[in-house]
């Protein structure tokens, strides 16, 4: 005012989204964050009760018709043993905790460069039970143990394990394109490398890249923002990964001189058909017509839409505390009920 700098208050920024402002030449931010969650559903189906039904292969070989009294072996249900099914119930308990170390440095007034190093802890407990349901008789055709006259038709297994190690390291660059008093625009590029073990559920098993256009506004202490971009996943044939269009819209607002609230709607919309292929329904022709659905998992898109709400608490000497909760709005993919995030940052 009148050529004299005046101290102003601005929010501490979003948590699960990006803002367009860059740090500035020579400035840096470093921090540590912790995300913890337990997967609870797969496409809306509780992971403690995933049900599958295994059917027999449609057997048809030379001489099959004659061996079955002239019945047509091309039909499902001939021979009679094809009518037997096996029901299967899966109970999975999968917990994940990600401790992330990150740092960003302002190379110029318009270019930031950052590194993200995650350490992942994963624990999985699983139980499965199977039951063969015979058809006809008097002797059993399929069984887990025993004999045809005294068969064991049920079986169960369990597994438990955990792993701790390096996750997928990421590098990122943000370039400021436009910066005015009430609006800013930036472009962000990020690459994730396959440094985490996919076999131990510590990483994705392939590299990925993300590009974003970041638009931010400023009206006093209120700062709305919009992120739109694309995520590319490598090795799509070997892994259940789809490319995705990503978007986030929300705001961060300075409630008091030391407290910022941040709210966002964060989405990841899959591109193309899902890589998770489900078996088709099985129709039996004989001895009577019926249809069996092989799984309770629905055939739907794995779009992810989440709501995020959190707070940033500005402390003396450049420190900031972060607390956030993220909950799913839809039930595509494998999802937790809530993701808790806590962290601390240092600006210098």
ABEGO torsion letter per residue (X at the ends): XGGBBBBBBBBAEBAABBBABBAEBGBBBBBBBBBBBBBABBGGBBAABBBBBBBBBBBBBBGAAAAAGGBBAABBGOBAAAABBBBBBBBBBBBBBBBBBBBBBBABAABBBBBBBBBBBBBBBBBBBBBBBBBEOABBABBABEBAABBBABBBBBBBBBBBEBBBBBBBBBBBABBBAABBBBBBBBBBBBABBAAAGABAGBBBBBBBBBBBBBBEABBBBBBBBBBBBBGAAABBBBBBBBBBBEBBBBABAABBBBBBBBBBBBBEBBABBBBBBBBBAOABBBBBBABABBBBBABBBBBBBBBBBBBBGGBBBBBBBBBBABABEBBBABBBBBBBBBBX
